[in-house]
Amino acid sequence: QQSADDLEKKLKESIQKHKQIIADCEEQIVPLEKTLKTIVSNINKAKGYLKNLKDKIKEFKSTRKRSGDGIESEMVTILKKFRIQIQAYHGGTLHGKDVRKLMNDANEIFTMFATILK
């Protein structure tokens, strides 16, 4: 009889101890749930901002379409008008007679370059 009473007492103590652990955990969960809601809210706001920025970038790119050739190709076209060739086998540099041609017509060539770069 006494061992049954001891066992019942130990079980009640164990149950009470586990109930207290559960209550403590539930108390700790409440602030964590609030923090989670805040984080989720911030993430949703950030997603909205990101979507808005992507839409603005897309709109900007669509309104600012490139017209014609790029700057480099326009400059090469100007050099070709003056029969100046960029030497591909030397990394796109000018050599000898092409440098002389460039320097002879430098005022006109660089004026044209300036209009491209504006």
ABEGO torsion letter per residue (X at the ends): XAAAAAAAAAAAAAAAAAAAAAAAAAAAAAAAAAAAAAAAAAAAAAAAAAAAAAAAAAAAAAABBBBEBBAAAAAAAAAAAAGBBBBAAAGGBBBEAAAAAAAAAAAAAAAAAAAAAX
